[in-house]
Amino acid sequence: MNTILESLYQRKSCRVFTDEPVSADLKQELILAAMQAPTAGNMHLYSIIDITDQTIKDQLAESCDHQAFIAKAPLVFVFCADYHRAWMGMKTFINQEARKPETGDMFLAMSDALICAQNMVVAAQGLGLGSCYIGDILENYEYHRDLLKLPEAVWPIGMLVLGYPTQHQLDRKKPKRFEPGFVVHSNHYASLSIEDHQAYIQDHLEEQPNSLNELNYYHDLYNRKYTADFTHEMNRSVKVMLESLSDK
Ligand SMILES: Cc1cc2nc3c(=O)[nH]c(=O)nc-3n(C[C@H](O)[C@H](O)[C@H](O)COP(=O)(O)O)c2cc1C
């Protein structure tokens, strides 16, 4: 297996870091590598906020579903979909009346931001650093907007915590992936039959002792994810982000 593929297979989320600081040079290398990611029309519709202030890390640890390990991470980056920079440039130099970014613009900028974040994850793995996404940055939009002083048309869409992994994290088994046959479709989308669902989940049961069968698996997913408080908050928060697009 070549080194890039090997690195992709070896990467797993890391949530506990050693006390070893990440040097400024390495951090810069990480950022530059992340920025090699493809970006729609080479427009760079994203911004990366490097959180170095411990107070802000502490606040993010709380606002992102009380995940204490965020506050202990040597590196914390918030990836924002950013149409502010391009929009302001067009308004300043081309047309003061340039329309406000709309939903499609926002989704394109979100793609840019997340693709950049994933480049950082891959780069981190290559540099011996561990990383973990924090999806809860989608929650509490108004709070994060104020905390990070985000202007109009900048939306926090992803967050990464990084650092040197502890031995325990290195030794931890990577969660198993589903079989590609259930995920990859040929030409047209094919919904899973009940039997497919059973086979789909069966493969995972060895790693999820609480999920004795597909009923338990989906019960768990329903209760712990789909109907959990954080999910309701995320949906509320994203609705506010979408409303920020309108001119009301
Ligand atoms: C969009 C996204 C959001 C995530 N949010 C969190 C999070 O808030 N907290 C956390 O501990 N892990 C989070 N993760 C990590 C996933 O739990 C992890 O990727 C998944 O369990 C698979 O494990 P692996 O990354 O070790 O292969 C997130 C991952 C993604 C892609």
The ligand as a Gaussian input file, in Angstrom:
#p B3LYP/6-31G(d) Opt

LIG

0 1
 C      -18.703000      16.065000      10.872000
 C      -18.088000      15.341000      12.054000
 C      -18.392000      15.764000      13.330000
 C      -17.819000      15.125000      14.437000
 N      -18.041000      15.609000      15.696000
 C      -17.449000      15.040000      16.752000
 C      -17.605000      15.590000      18.054000
 O      -18.270000      16.614000      18.253000
 N      -16.986000      14.978000      19.086000
 C      -16.224000      13.859000      18.914000
 O      -15.679000      13.347000      19.901000
 N      -16.035000      13.301000      17.681000
 C      -16.623000      13.875000      16.606000
 N      -16.411000      13.373000      15.342000
 C      -15.564000      12.186000      15.149000
 C      -16.391000      10.954000      14.824000
 O      -17.035000      10.516000      15.985000
 C      -15.466000       9.869000      14.247000
 O      -14.923000      10.337000      13.036000
 C      -16.198000       8.560000      14.000000
 O      -16.627000       7.994000      15.206000
 C      -15.328000       7.570000      13.258000
 O      -14.158000       7.314000      14.012000
 P      -12.689000       7.614000      13.450000
 O      -12.609000       9.055000      13.054000
 O      -11.786000       7.318000      14.638000
 O      -12.430000       6.712000      12.304000
 C      -16.969000      13.991000      14.232000
 C      -16.672000      13.597000      12.925000
 C      -17.220000      14.269000      11.855000
 C      -16.842000      13.832000      10.459000

